[in-house]
Amino acid sequence: MYTRPMILPLDSTGRIYVLEDEKGQIVGTGSREVCETMMYLIGAGLSPATEQAQTGNRSNVRAAITI
């Protein structure tokens, strides 16, 4: 079991990498730069949604299409 996310090479040439989380589950694949960016996003974390966003009261948001 891993203690932190890890980037591992997926092919022998080192062009494609895989990012695994702390549990060893695959988060995504891509170039080394893509995996590093994903690892940064995992480490940065996301702030919890505010109460207004959870209730759907978004008066200042416009839809691209009307339903």
PyMOL commands that set and color helices and strands:
alter all, ss='L'
color gray80, all
select helices_A, chain A and resi 32-44+51-55
alter helices_A, ss='H'
color red, helices_A
select strands_A, chain A and resi 6-9+17-20+26-30
alter strands_A, ss='S'
color yellow, strands_A
deselect
rebuild
show_as cartoon
